[in-house]
């Protein structure tokens, strides 16, 4: 299996996961409408989910930059970073993104923006201080890959759907506890719906979170493979990941809402199968192994 088949497989699996997300949302809306005896609820759930996704699509980049404390830079202030990014864009035909710097000693980086035309790449001061040119090039190529592969739209929609499913679960549980429901249905039907509802509402946020993590991991592997194609030097990114992951401290501006966007988890992961299952990023050792296997 080569890089191109890895990319095709990751894209296909990601869309399968996103379709599963949508099915879960529709299923929860249908359960709501059935339990309360009002089919309009299903349409309301879908309309609200669409509105929430639309708002997040347009304003997610501003929110992420604000949470990270990033400031925009120019060619004059950071010439080497600008030239690296510009050269990669010229070689791959991508639009030059806006560049931002985060004052943080921990080496890390992320990309955001709703499409190529509005792409943004942000790096920490720690990344510029600790990595050499080929390693920085590998990191920038990885972030440009996210933009070129349109990962940001998928990741934004994933975050929105996770939050929306969690909100639905909370509303349903509160409604059942306060005695809501369709009184015209028989008692047994009400009991069955309540049991199903409780099971779905308890499990749905857990399943949604696991799917979000799975989507994030797929996009990281795909971006690594794409970055290797861009630079023709997988060792640059592999070495960068080693340095980033070996930094001992958590990012000062780390935030759980945006952690999945960074090239490496800004919260220092604990080792072990249980920790890996709940991490938004694939094991860095596996990423490095795949890159060096190219």
C-alpha positions in Angstrom: 0.0 0.0 0.0 1.5 3.4 -1.0 0.8 7.0 0.0 -1.9 7.5 -2.5 -3.9 4.4 -1.4 -3.5 5.6 2.2 -5.0 8.9 1.3 -7.9 7.3 -0.6 -8.6 5.0 2.3 -8.5 7.8 4.9 -10.8 10.0 2.9 -13.3 7.2 2.4 -13.3 6.2 6.1 -13.6 9.8 7.2 -16.8 10.3 5.2 -18.2 7.0 6.5 -17.6 8.4 10.1 -19.3 11.7 9.2 -22.3 9.9 7.7 -22.6 7.9 10.9 -22.6 11.2 12.8 -25.5 12.5 10.7 -27.4 9.3 11.1 -27.0 9.6 14.9 -28.4 13.2 14.8 -31.3 12.2 12.6 -32.0 9.2 14.9 -32.0 11.3 18.0 -34.3 13.9 16.4 -36.7 11.1 15.3 -36.7 9.7 18.9 -37.5 13.1 20.2 -40.4 13.6 17.9 -41.7 10.1 18.7 -41.4 10.4 22.4 -43.1 13.8 22.5 -45.6 13.0 19.8 -44.7 15.9 17.6 -43.1 15.3 14.2 -42.2 19.0 13.9 -39.4 18.4 16.5 -37.4 16.3 14.0 -37.4 19.2 11.5 -36.5 21.6 14.3 -33.5 19.5 15.4 -32.2 19.3 11.8 -32.7 23.0 11.2 -30.9 23.9 14.5 -28.1 21.5 13.7 -27.7 23.1 10.2 -27.7 26.6 11.7 -25.1 25.8 14.3 -22.9 24.2 11.7 -23.2 27.2 9.4 -22.3 29.7 12.2 -19.3 27.6 13.2 -18.2 27.3 9.6 -18.0 31.1 9.1 -16.6 32.1 12.5 -14.6 29.1 13.8 -11.2 30.5 12.7 -11.7 33.7 14.7 -12.7 31.8 17.7 -9.7 29.5 17.5 -7.2 32.3 17.0 -8.7 34.2 20.0 -8.5 31.1 22.2 -4.9 30.6 21.2 -3.8 34.2 21.6 -2.3 34.2 18.1 -1.2 37.4 16.3 -0.7 37.9 12.6 2.8 38.3 11.2 4.3 39.6 7.9 7.3 38.8 5.7 9.3 41.6 7.3 9.0 40.3 10.9 9.4 36.5 10.2 11.1 36.2 6.8 12.3 32.6 7.0 8.9 31.3 8.1 7.2 33.3 5.4 9.7 32.1 2.7 9.2 28.4 3.7 5.5 28.7 3.5 5.5 30.7 0.2 7.9 28.2 -1.5 5.7 25.3 -0.5 2.6 27.0 -1.8 4.2 27.8 -5.1 5.4 24.2 -5.5 2.0 22.8 -4.7 -0.3 25.4 -6.2 -1.9 26.3 -2.9 -3.0 29.8 -1.9 -0.6 31.5 0.5 -2.3 31.3 4.0 -2.2 34.1 6.6 0.5 33.3 9.1 0.2 33.7 12.9 2.5 33.4 15.9 1.6 32.1 19.3 3.9 33.3 22.2 4.4 29.9 23.8 7.7 28.0 24.5 6.1 24.6 23.7 6.7 23.7 20.0 3.4 23.2 18.1 1.3 24.4 15.2 -2.2 24.3 13.7 -4.2 25.2 10.6 -7.6 26.7 10.5 -9.9 28.5 8.0 -13.0 27.4 6.1 -11.2 26.9 2.8 -8.0 27.4 0.8 -8.7 31.0 0.1 -9.2 31.8 3.8 -6.5 29.4 5.2 -4.5 30.2 8.3 -1.4 28.6 9.7 -0.3 29.4 13.3 3.0 28.3 14.9 4.4 28.8 18.4 7.6 30.7 19.2 8.8 27.4 20.7 8.6 25.7 17.3 10.6 28.3 15.6 13.2 28.3 18.4 13.7 24.5 18.6 13.3 23.2 15.1 15.7 23.5 12.2 14.6 24.6 8.7 13.8 21.2 7.3 11.8 20.3 10.3 9.8 23.6 10.2 9.2 22.9 6.5 7.8 19.5 7.4 5.4 21.0 10.0 4.3 23.8 7.6 3.7 21.2 4.8 1.6 19.2 7.3 -0.6 22.2 8.1 -0.8 23.2 4.4 -1.9 19.6 3.7 -4.8 20.1 6.2 -5.9 23.2 4.2 -5.4 21.5 0.8 -7.3 18.4 1.9 -10.1 20.5 3.2 -9.7 19.0 6.7 -10.8 22.1 8.5 -14.4 21.9 7.2 -14.6 18.3 8.3 -13.1 18.9 11.7 -15.3 21.9 12.3 -18.4 19.9 11.5 -17.3 17.1 13.7 -16.9 19.4 16.7 -20.3 21.0 16.1 -22.0 17.6 15.8 -20.4 16.3 19.0 -21.6 19.4 20.9 -25.0 19.1 19.4 -25.5 15.4 20.2 -24.3 16.1 23.8 -26.9 19.0 24.0 -29.7 16.7 22.7 -28.8 14.1 25.3 -29.0 16.6 28.1 -32.4 18.1 26.9 -33.9 14.6 26.6 -32.8 13.5 30.0 -34.2 16.6 31.6 -37.5 16.3 29.8 -38.0 12.7 30.8 -37.0 13.4 34.4 -39.7 16.2 34.5 -42.3 13.8 33.2 -42.5 14.9 29.5 -43.7 12.7 26.7 -46.6 11.8 24.6 -49.5 11.0 26.9 -51.6 9.5 24.1 -49.3 6.6 23.8 -49.8 3.5 26.0 -47.9 3.1 29.2 -45.8 0.3 27.8 -44.8 2.3 24.8 -43.8 5.1 27.0 -41.6 2.9 29.2 -39.9 1.3 26.1 -39.2 4.7 24.6 -37.9 6.0 27.9 -35.5 3.0 28.2 -34.3 3.4 24.6 -34.0 7.1 25.1 -31.9 6.8 28.2 -29.6 4.2 26.6 -29.1 6.4 23.5 -28.7 9.6 25.4 -26.1 8.1 27.7 -24.2 6.3 25.0 -24.5 8.9 22.2 -22.1 11.5 23.6 -19.5 8.8 24.3 -19.9 7.4 20.8 -19.8 10.9 19.3 -16.6 11.7 21.1 -14.9 8.5 20.0 -16.0 9.3 16.4 -14.5 12.8 16.7 -11.2 11.3 17.8 -11.2 8.8 15.0 -11.9 11.5 12.4 -9.0 13.6 13.9 -6.6 10.7 13.8 -7.5 9.9 10.2 -6.8 13.5 9.1 -3.4 13.5 10.9 -2.2 10.4 9.1 -3.5 11.8 5.8 -1.8 15.2 6.4 1.5 13.4 7.3 1.4 11.5 4.0 0.6 14.6 2.0 3.3 16.6 3.7 5.8 13.9 2.7 4.7 14.3 -0.9 5.1 18.0 -0.7 8.6 18.1 0.7 9.9 14.8 -0.8 11.6 14.5 2.6 9.6 12.6 5.2 12.5 12.6 7.7 12.0 16.4 8.2 8.5 15.9 9.6 9.4 12.7 11.5 12.2 14.5 13.2 10.0 17.5 14.0 7.4 15.2 15.6 10.1 13.7 17.8 11.1 17.1 19.0 7.6 18.3 19.5 6.4 15.2 21.4 9.5 15.1 23.6 8.9 18.7 25.0 8.0 18.0 28.6 5.5 20.7 29.4 1.9 21.5 28.3 1.2 24.5 26.1 0.4 27.6 28.2 -2.5 28.4 26.0 -3.7 24.8 25.6 -7.5 24.4 25.3 -9.5 21.2 25.1 -11.9 22.7 22.5 -9.0 23.3 20.0 -6.5 20.5 21.0 -7.4 18.4 18.0 -6.3 21.1 15.6 -2.7 21.0 16.6 -0.1 18.9 14.9 0.6 17.3 18.3 -1.6 17.2 21.4 -0.9 20.3 23.4 -1.7 18.3 26.5 1.0 15.9 27.2 -0.4 12.4 26.6 0.0 9.6 29.1 1.3 6.3 27.8 -0.9 3.3 27.6 -3.7 1.7 25.6 -6.5 3.5 27.6 -4.9 6.9 27.2 -4.3 6.3 23.5 -8.0 5.4 23.0 -9.2 8.7 24.3 -6.5 10.9 22.6 -7.4 13.1 19.7 -4.1 12.3 18.0 -2.7 9.0 16.9 0.4 7.7 18.7 3.4 9.8 17.6 5.5 6.7 17.5 3.2 5.2 14.9 3.2 8.5 12.8 7.0 8.6 12.9 7.2 4.9 11.9 4.8 5.5 8.9 6.8 8.5 7.8 10.1 6.7 7.9 8.6 3.8 6.1 7.9 6.0 3.1 
